[in-house]
Amino acid sequence: MDSFFLYTAVILTAIIAFPAYRVVKGPTVFDRLVGTNAIATKTIVLICLIGYIFDRIGMFIDITLAYAILGFIGSLTIAKYFSSERVNVRYDD
């Protein structure tokens, strides 16, 4: 059973390359943001799998929760930054 989770972790690591391509070559910032979120989600699952393989799932769950919270806050911050309207102020003499 451990070999199944090990092979799953290797395949999941290979699958991370697809959203990584979108992050590097994305036509818009929002495509890159979605790619980053996809990588973060797959990384969370990968960390849980590694925790199960090393038989320390409790410790790795705490790490994944912290990683998920940081990823969520980062995504909200970037989305808020790019969705806000910018006001151009011009001073005339």
A tleap script that builds the chain and sets N, CA, C and O, in Angstrom:
source leaprc.protein.ff14SB
mol = sequence {
  NMET ASP SER PHE PHE LEU TYR THR ALA VAL
  ILE LEU THR ALA ILE ILE ALA PHE PRO ALA
  TYR ARG VAL VAL LYS GLY PRO THR VAL PHE
  ASP ARG LEU VAL GLY THR ASN ALA ILE ALA
  THR LYS THR ILE VAL LEU ILE CYS LEU ILE
  GLY TYR ILE PHE ASP ARG ILE GLY MET PHE
  ILE ASP ILE THR LEU ALA TYR ALA ILE LEU
  GLY PHE ILE GLY SER LEU THR ILE ALA LYS
  TYR PHE SER SER GLU ARG VAL ASN VAL ARG
  TYR ASP CASP
}
set mol.1.N position { 0.820 -1.196 0.000 }
set mol.1.CA position { 0.000 0.000 0.000 }
set mol.1.C position { 0.863 1.259 0.000 }
set mol.1.O position { 0.498 2.270 -0.600 }
set mol.2.N position { 2.017 1.191 0.680 }
set mol.2.CA position { 2.892 2.360 0.691 }
set mol.2.C position { 3.440 2.653 -0.699 }
set mol.2.O position { 3.652 3.814 -1.049 }
set mol.3.N position { 3.670 1.617 -1.489 }
set mol.3.CA position { 4.175 1.860 -2.842 }
set mol.3.C position { 3.125 2.572 -3.700 }
set mol.3.O position { 3.478 3.356 -4.581 }
set mol.4.N position { 1.849 2.307 -3.452 }
set mol.4.CA position { 0.787 3.007 -4.171 }
set mol.4.C position { 0.847 4.504 -3.887 }
set mol.4.O position { 0.756 5.318 -4.806 }
set mol.5.N position { 1.001 4.867 -2.614 }
set mol.5.CA position { 1.064 6.282 -2.255 }
set mol.5.C position { 2.354 6.923 -2.759 }
set mol.5.O position { 2.365 8.101 -3.116 }
set mol.6.N position { 3.431 6.156 -2.789 }
set mol.6.CA position { 4.684 6.680 -3.321 }
set mol.6.C position { 4.556 6.957 -4.819 }
set mol.6.O position { 4.983 8.013 -5.286 }
set mol.7.N position { 3.981 6.037 -5.569 }
set mol.7.CA position { 3.778 6.255 -7.001 }
set mol.7.C position { 2.785 7.388 -7.254 }
set mol.7.O position { 2.939 8.150 -8.208 }
set mol.8.N position { 1.785 7.494 -6.415 }
set mol.8.CA position { 0.836 8.594 -6.541 }
set mol.8.C position { 1.521 9.932 -6.317 }
set mol.8.O position { 1.235 10.903 -7.017 }
set mol.9.N position { 2.423 9.988 -5.346 }
set mol.9.CA position { 3.159 11.223 -5.082 }
set mol.9.C position { 4.062 11.588 -6.253 }
set mol.9.O position { 4.190 12.766 -6.588 }
set mol.10.N position { 4.688 10.601 -6.877 }
set mol.10.CA position { 5.553 10.869 -8.031 }
set mol.10.C position { 4.724 11.366 -9.215 }
set mol.10.O position { 5.120 12.311 -9.897 }
set mol.11.N position { 3.592 10.742 -9.456 }
set mol.11.CA position { 2.721 11.164 -10.560 }
set mol.11.C position { 2.167 12.563 -10.300 }
set mol.11.O position { 2.074 13.375 -11.221 }
set mol.12.N position { 1.804 12.845 -9.060 }
set mol.12.CA position { 1.290 14.167 -8.715 }
set mol.12.C position { 2.361 15.236 -8.906 }
set mol.12.O position { 2.064 16.354 -9.329 }
set mol.13.N position { 3.596 14.892 -8.595 }
set mol.13.CA position { 4.686 15.833 -8.822 }
set mol.13.C position { 4.849 16.114 -10.314 }
set mol.13.O position { 5.116 17.251 -10.704 }
set mol.14.N position { 4.691 15.103 -11.137 }
set mol.14.CA position { 4.783 15.304 -12.589 }
set mol.14.C position { 3.606 16.126 -13.111 }
set mol.14.O position { 3.766 16.910 -14.046 }
set mol.15.N position { 2.438 15.955 -12.519 }
set mol.15.CA position { 1.250 16.695 -12.964 }
set mol.15.C position { 1.372 18.185 -12.648 }
set mol.15.O position { 0.737 19.008 -13.307 }
set mol.16.N position { 2.172 18.537 -11.659 }
set mol.16.CA position { 2.351 19.945 -11.294 }
set mol.16.C position { 2.978 20.727 -12.452 }
set mol.16.O position { 2.877 21.954 -12.481 }
set mol.17.N position { 3.614 20.057 -13.389 }
set mol.17.CA position { 4.242 20.746 -14.521 }
set mol.17.C position { 3.222 21.443 -15.423 }
set mol.17.O position { 3.545 22.459 -16.037 }
set mol.18.N position { 2.005 20.919 -15.514 }
set mol.18.CA position { 0.995 21.542 -16.383 }
set mol.18.C position { 0.592 22.933 -15.900 }
set mol.18.O position { 0.619 23.872 -16.696 }
set mol.19.N position { 0.219 23.108 -14.630 }
set mol.19.CA position { -0.073 24.482 -14.201 }
set mol.19.C position { 1.171 25.361 -14.135 }
set mol.19.O position { 1.069 26.583 -14.246 }
set mol.20.N position { 2.345 24.755 -13.956 }
set mol.20.CA position { 3.575 25.552 -13.937 }
set mol.20.C position { 3.812 26.192 -15.304 }
set mol.20.O position { 4.303 27.318 -15.388 }
set mol.21.N position { 3.468 25.488 -16.351 }
set mol.21.CA position { 3.570 26.064 -17.694 }
set mol.21.C position { 2.631 27.257 -17.825 }
set mol.21.O position { 2.997 28.272 -18.418 }
set mol.22.N position { 1.430 27.145 -17.278 }
set mol.22.CA position { 0.462 28.243 -17.330 }
set mol.22.C position { 0.960 29.443 -16.526 }
set mol.22.O position { 0.710 30.588 -16.902 }
set mol.23.N position { 1.657 29.187 -15.431 }
set mol.23.CA position { 2.186 30.288 -14.627 }
set mol.23.C position { 3.277 31.028 -15.395 }
set mol.23.O position { 3.344 32.257 -15.349 }
set mol.24.N position { 4.122 30.296 -16.092 }
set mol.24.CA position { 5.232 30.917 -16.815 }
set mol.24.C position { 4.752 31.590 -18.099 }
set mol.24.O position { 5.170 32.710 -18.390 }
set mol.25.N position { 3.892 30.942 -18.866 }
set mol.25.CA position { 3.491 31.440 -20.177 }
set mol.25.C position { 2.075 32.005 -20.228 }
set mol.25.O position { 1.554 32.252 -21.316 }
set mol.26.N position { 1.449 32.213 -19.085 }
set mol.26.CA position { 0.060 32.660 -19.067 }
set mol.26.C position { -0.129 33.976 -19.786 }
set mol.26.O position { 0.671 34.895 -19.614 }
set mol.27.N position { -1.181 34.084 -20.596 }
set mol.27.CA position { -1.387 35.335 -21.327 }
set mol.27.C position { -1.815 36.492 -20.421 }
set mol.27.O position { -1.512 37.648 -20.714 }
set mol.28.N position { -2.511 36.196 -19.331 }
set mol.28.CA position { -2.939 37.264 -18.427 }
set mol.28.C position { -2.485 36.946 -17.007 }
set mol.28.O position { -2.055 35.836 -16.694 }
set mol.29.N position { -2.595 37.948 -16.178 }
set mol.29.CA position { -2.217 37.772 -14.775 }
set mol.29.C position { -3.173 36.810 -14.081 }
set mol.29.O position { -2.765 36.054 -13.199 }
set mol.30.N position { -4.427 36.837 -14.471 }
set mol.30.CA position { -5.406 35.970 -13.822 }
set mol.30.C position { -5.190 34.502 -14.190 }
set mol.30.O position { -5.459 33.620 -13.374 }
set mol.31.N position { -4.712 34.228 -15.396 }
set mol.31.CA position { -4.338 32.852 -15.747 }
set mol.31.C position { -3.186 32.378 -14.874 }
set mol.31.O position { -3.159 31.229 -14.433 }
set mol.32.N position { -2.252 33.259 -14.633 }
set mol.32.CA position { -1.122 32.914 -13.765 }
set mol.32.C position { -1.579 32.692 -12.329 }
set mol.32.O position { -1.062 31.815 -11.637 }
set mol.33.N position { -2.531 33.475 -11.890 }
set mol.33.CA position { -3.059 33.312 -10.538 }
set mol.33.C position { -3.772 31.973 -10.386 }
set mol.33.O position { -3.606 31.298 -9.370 }
set mol.34.N position { -4.556 31.587 -11.374 }
set mol.34.CA position { -5.240 30.290 -11.336 }
set mol.34.C position { -4.228 29.150 -11.366 }
set mol.34.O position { -4.401 28.148 -10.672 }
set mol.35.N position { -3.173 29.296 -12.166 }
set mol.35.CA position { -2.123 28.291 -12.202 }
set mol.35.C position { -1.406 28.158 -10.867 }
set mol.35.O position { -1.073 27.053 -10.440 }
set mol.36.N position { -1.175 29.269 -10.221 }
set mol.36.CA position { -0.541 29.237 -8.905 }
set mol.36.C position { -1.439 28.548 -7.880 }
set mol.36.O position { -0.956 27.782 -7.046 }
set mol.37.N position { -2.725 28.814 -7.940 }
set mol.37.CA position { -3.664 28.145 -7.031 }
set mol.37.C position { -3.723 26.643 -7.286 }
set mol.37.O position { -3.828 25.858 -6.343 }
set mol.38.N position { -3.657 26.240 -8.547 }
set mol.38.CA position { -3.661 24.811 -8.875 }
set mol.38.C position { -2.396 24.130 -8.342 }
set mol.38.O position { -2.455 23.014 -7.827 }
set mol.39.N position { -1.262 24.807 -8.471 }
set mol.39.CA position { -0.022 24.251 -7.931 }
set mol.39.C position { -0.109 24.137 -6.418 }
set mol.39.O position { 0.332 23.141 -5.845 }
set mol.40.N position { -0.671 25.143 -5.769 }
set mol.40.CA position { -0.788 25.105 -4.307 }
set mol.40.C position { -1.692 23.960 -3.854 }
set mol.40.O position { -1.396 23.294 -2.862 }
set mol.41.N position { -2.778 23.729 -4.563 }
set mol.41.CA position { -3.686 22.648 -4.202 }
set mol.41.C position { -3.012 21.291 -4.350 }
set mol.41.O position { -3.138 20.429 -3.480 }
set mol.42.N position { -2.307 21.107 -5.438 }
set mol.42.CA position { -1.601 19.836 -5.643 }
set mol.42.C position { -0.472 19.657 -4.636 }
set mol.42.O position { -0.182 18.532 -4.228 }
set mol.43.N position { 0.162 20.737 -4.234 }
set mol.43.CA position { 1.222 20.660 -3.240 }
set mol.43.C position { 0.661 20.262 -1.882 }
set mol.43.O position { 1.302 19.514 -1.144 }
set mol.44.N position { -0.513 20.747 -1.549 }
set mol.44.CA position { -1.143 20.376 -0.277 }
set mol.44.C position { -1.412 18.870 -0.239 }
set mol.44.O position { -1.140 18.210 0.764 }
set mol.45.N position { -1.943 18.339 -1.327 }
set mol.45.CA position { -2.183 16.892 -1.398 }
set mol.45.C position { -0.865 16.131 -1.343 }
set mol.45.O position { -0.784 15.082 -0.704 }
set mol.46.N position { 0.155 16.641 -1.997 }
set mol.46.CA position { 1.463 15.997 -1.997 }
set mol.46.C position { 2.074 15.969 -0.602 }
set mol.46.O position { 2.668 14.965 -0.210 }
set mol.47.N position { 1.939 17.039 0.140 }
set mol.47.CA position { 2.458 17.073 1.517 }
set mol.47.C position { 1.712 16.069 2.390 }
set mol.47.O position { 2.326 15.406 3.227 }
set mol.48.N position { 0.412 15.947 2.208 }
set mol.48.CA position { -0.345 14.938 2.964 }
set mol.48.C position { 0.108 13.527 2.610 }
set mol.48.O position { 0.225 12.679 3.495 }
set mol.49.N position { 0.363 13.264 1.343 }
set mol.49.CA position { 0.853 11.952 0.936 }
set mol.49.C position { 2.221 11.653 1.545 }
set mol.49.O position { 2.474 10.532 1.986 }
set mol.50.N position { 3.088 12.637 1.569 }
set mol.50.CA position { 4.402 12.445 2.171 }
set mol.50.C position { 4.266 12.175 3.661 }
set mol.50.O position { 4.994 11.351 4.214 }
set mol.51.N position { 3.337 12.867 4.314 }
set mol.51.CA position { 3.091 12.609 5.731 }
set mol.51.C position { 2.605 11.197 5.981 }
set mol.51.O position { 2.985 10.575 6.973 }
set mol.52.N position { 1.769 10.686 5.093 }
set mol.52.CA position { 1.294 9.317 5.237 }
set mol.52.C position { 2.414 8.319 4.994 }
set mol.52.O position { 2.509 7.310 5.693 }
set mol.53.N position { 3.259 8.592 4.015 }
set mol.53.CA position { 4.362 7.675 3.710 }
set mol.53.C position { 5.333 7.596 4.887 }
set mol.53.O position { 5.825 6.513 5.206 }
set mol.54.N position { 5.613 8.727 5.535 }
set mol.54.CA position { 6.537 8.738 6.671 }
set mol.54.C position { 5.847 8.425 7.999 }
set mol.54.O position { 6.490 8.450 9.049 }
set mol.55.N position { 4.555 8.134 7.963 }
set mol.55.CA position { 3.770 7.785 9.147 }
set mol.55.C position { 3.774 8.906 10.197 }
set mol.55.O position { 3.823 8.643 11.399 }
set mol.56.N position { 3.721 10.147 9.728 }
set mol.56.CA position { 3.655 11.332 10.592 }
set mol.56.C position { 2.557 12.272 10.087 }
set mol.56.O position { 2.771 13.477 9.950 }
set mol.57.N position { 1.389 11.708 9.816 }
set mol.57.CA position { 0.334 12.466 9.163 }
set mol.57.C position { -0.144 13.642 10.014 }
set mol.57.O position { -0.532 14.674 9.467 }
set mol.58.N position { -0.123 13.506 11.335 }
set mol.58.CA position { -0.592 14.587 12.202 }
set mol.58.C position { 0.235 15.854 12.050 }
set mol.58.O position { -0.305 16.957 11.979 }
set mol.59.N position { 1.540 15.685 12.000 }
set mol.59.CA position { 2.419 16.837 11.848 }
set mol.59.C position { 2.266 17.468 10.463 }
set mol.59.O position { 2.268 18.692 10.330 }
set mol.60.N position { 2.135 16.641 9.451 }
set mol.60.CA position { 2.036 17.159 8.091 }
set mol.60.C position { 0.684 17.805 7.819 }
set mol.60.O position { 0.590 18.685 6.963 }
set mol.61.N position { -0.352 17.395 8.518 }
set mol.61.CA position { -1.654 18.063 8.380 }
set mol.61.C position { -1.551 19.502 8.871 }
set mol.61.O position { -2.111 20.410 8.258 }
set mol.62.N position { -0.844 19.711 9.962 }
set mol.62.CA position { -0.650 21.083 10.458 }
set mol.62.C position { 0.100 21.933 9.437 }
set mol.62.O position { -0.230 23.101 9.229 }
set mol.63.N position { 1.097 21.348 8.811 }
set mol.63.CA position { 1.863 22.075 7.800 }
set mol.63.C position { 0.975 22.415 6.603 }
set mol.63.O position { 1.052 23.521 6.068 }
set mol.64.N position { 0.139 21.474 6.184 }
set mol.64.CA position { -0.726 21.736 5.031 }
set mol.64.C position { -1.784 22.788 5.334 }
set mol.64.O position { -2.139 23.584 4.465 }
set mol.65.N position { -2.283 22.793 6.555 }
set mol.65.CA position { -3.260 23.827 6.918 }
set mol.65.C position { -2.634 25.216 6.878 }
set mol.65.O position { -3.245 26.163 6.383 }
set mol.66.N position { -1.423 25.334 7.398 }
set mol.66.CA position { -0.738 26.628 7.348 }
set mol.66.C position { -0.450 27.035 5.907 }
set mol.66.O position { -0.598 28.202 5.546 }
set mol.67.N position { -0.040 26.075 5.090 }
set mol.67.CA position { 0.238 26.355 3.678 }
set mol.67.C position { -1.034 26.771 2.943 }
set mol.67.O position { -1.000 27.672 2.104 }
set mol.68.N position { -2.143 26.125 3.251 }
set mol.68.CA position { -3.412 26.468 2.606 }
set mol.68.C position { -3.872 27.865 2.999 }
set mol.68.O position { -4.359 28.617 2.155 }
set mol.69.N position { -3.724 28.211 4.254 }
set mol.69.CA position { -4.129 29.550 4.697 }
set mol.69.C position { -3.269 30.619 4.043 }
set mol.69.O position { -3.786 31.642 3.594 }
set mol.70.N position { -1.953 30.390 3.985 }
set mol.70.CA position { -1.074 31.361 3.337 }
set mol.70.C position { -1.371 31.488 1.846 }
set mol.70.O position { -1.342 32.591 1.301 }
set mol.71.N position { -1.655 30.375 1.187 }
set mol.71.CA position { -1.989 30.424 -0.230 }
set mol.71.C position { -3.290 31.159 -0.488 }
set mol.71.O position { -3.406 31.910 -1.457 }
set mol.72.N position { -4.270 30.942 0.379 }
set mol.72.CA position { -5.558 31.616 0.226 }
set mol.72.C position { -5.418 33.118 0.433 }
set mol.72.O position { -5.954 33.908 -0.344 }
set mol.73.N position { -4.704 33.509 1.469 }
set mol.73.CA position { -4.515 34.941 1.742 }
set mol.73.C position { -3.714 35.591 0.615 }
set mol.73.O position { -4.010 36.715 0.210 }
set mol.74.N position { -2.704 34.891 0.111 }
set mol.74.CA position { -1.926 35.430 -1.001 }
set mol.74.C position { -2.761 35.611 -2.253 }
set mol.74.O position { -2.630 36.616 -2.951 }
set mol.75.N position { -3.616 34.646 -2.539 }
set mol.75.CA position { -4.484 34.746 -3.715 }
set mol.75.C position { -5.472 35.897 -3.583 }
set mol.75.O position { -5.714 36.630 -4.542 }
set mol.76.N position { -6.035 36.051 -2.404 }
set mol.76.CA position { -6.950 37.173 -2.188 }
set mol.76.C position { -6.241 38.508 -2.331 }
set mol.76.O position { -6.793 39.452 -2.896 }
set mol.77.N position { -5.031 38.590 -1.826 }
set mol.77.CA position { -4.282 39.838 -1.907 }
set mol.77.C position { -3.961 40.195 -3.347 }
set mol.77.O position { -4.125 41.343 -3.759 }
set mol.78.N position { -3.505 39.216 -4.111 }
set mol.78.CA position { -3.169 39.482 -5.511 }
set mol.78.C position { -4.425 39.829 -6.314 }
set mol.78.O position { -4.397 40.741 -7.140 }
set mol.79.N position { -5.515 39.116 -6.080 }
set mol.79.CA position { -6.759 39.411 -6.794 }
set mol.79.C position { -7.284 40.798 -6.438 }
set mol.79.O position { -7.765 41.523 -7.309 }
set mol.80.N position { -7.196 41.164 -5.185 }
set mol.80.CA position { -7.649 42.491 -4.759 }
set mol.80.C position { -6.786 43.582 -5.388 }
set mol.80.O position { -7.291 44.625 -5.803 }
set mol.81.N position { -5.489 43.332 -5.453 }
set mol.81.CA position { -4.581 44.328 -6.037 }
set mol.81.C position { -4.889 44.561 -7.515 }
set mol.81.O position { -4.916 45.708 -7.963 }
set mol.82.N position { -5.119 43.500 -8.270 }
set mol.82.CA position { -5.341 43.656 -9.693 }
set mol.82.C position { -6.778 44.030 -10.051 }
set mol.82.O position { -7.033 44.486 -11.166 }
set mol.83.N position { -7.707 43.847 -9.139 }
set mol.83.CA position { -9.083 44.202 -9.465 }
set mol.83.C position { -9.450 45.609 -9.019 }
set mol.83.O position { -10.501 46.121 -9.405 }
set mol.84.N position { -8.612 46.239 -8.223 }
set mol.84.CA position { -8.947 47.583 -7.750 }
set mol.84.C position { -8.756 48.586 -8.873 }
set mol.84.O position { -7.871 48.447 -9.718 }
set mol.85.N position { -9.605 49.592 -8.856 }
set mol.85.CA position { -9.509 50.637 -9.868 }
set mol.85.C position { -8.410 51.600 -9.471 }
set mol.85.O position { -8.279 51.992 -8.312 }
set mol.86.N position { -7.643 51.958 -10.445 }
set mol.86.CA position { -6.565 52.905 -10.185 }
set mol.86.C position { -7.012 54.279 -10.677 }
set mol.86.O position { -7.523 54.421 -11.788 }
set mol.87.N position { -6.817 55.258 -9.852 }
set mol.87.CA position { -7.201 56.621 -10.190 }
set mol.87.C position { -5.936 57.373 -10.584 }
set mol.87.O position { -4.976 57.448 -9.818 }
set mol.88.N position { -5.954 57.914 -11.766 }
set mol.88.CA position { -4.829 58.717 -12.218 }
set mol.88.C position { -5.066 60.161 -11.816 }
set mol.88.O position { -6.042 60.792 -12.224 }
set mol.89.N position { -4.171 60.654 -11.026 }
set mol.89.CA position { -4.285 62.031 -10.552 }
set mol.89.C position { -3.307 62.868 -11.365 }
set mol.89.O position { -2.119 62.561 -11.461 }
set mol.90.N position { -3.843 63.929 -11.944 }
set mol.90.CA position { -2.998 64.820 -12.730 }
set mol.90.C position { -3.092 66.222 -12.147 }
set mol.90.O position { -4.177 66.777 -11.977 }
set mol.91.N position { -1.951 66.762 -11.852 }
set mol.91.CA position { -1.921 68.080 -11.275 }
set mol.91.C position { -1.606 69.105 -12.355 }
set mol.91.O position { -0.569 69.024 -13.013 }
set mol.92.N position { -2.493 70.057 -12.534 }
set mol.92.CA position { -2.272 71.114 -13.519 }
set mol.92.C position { -1.818 72.368 -12.772 }
set mol.92.O position { -2.330 72.708 -11.705 }
set mol.93.N position { -0.859 73.027 -13.365 }
set mol.93.CA position { -0.360 74.263 -12.744 }
set mol.93.C position { -1.174 75.448 -13.151 }
set mol.93.O position { -0.893 76.567 -12.721 }
savepdb mol mol.pdb
quit
